[in-house]
């Protein structure tokens, strides 16, 4: 149970896919990951690091923590971001 007395819904573990779907735009730095929800977006982002297992493991751990925290905050979502 969380502090507010509500039972937490377990979040699925992030699965890293083989294809990161990035929607190209005129400005490459503003490319967005095409995903239907935060879990899918994070999984696609993590797929970019599959060639570096240690980085992938560290980023996955922190991304899972972020998603769990967002879930505890109610209906909060990851805000849109651009690459710089």
LINJOPE-V273444 format. One record per backbone hydrogen bond with DSSP energy under -1.0 kcal/mol. NH is the residue of the N-H (numbers start at 1). CO is the residue of the C=O. Records with the same first field share a line. If there is no record, write none. Layout:
NH=CO + CO
//
This chain:
2=6
5=2
23=32
30=27
31=28
32=23
34=21
41=37
42=38
43=39
44=40
45=41
46=42
47=43
48=45
49=46
50=47
52=49
56=52
57=53
58=54
59=55
60=56
61=57
62=58
63=59
64=60
65=61
66=62
67=63
68=64
69=65
70=66
71=67
72=68
73=69
74=71
83=29
//
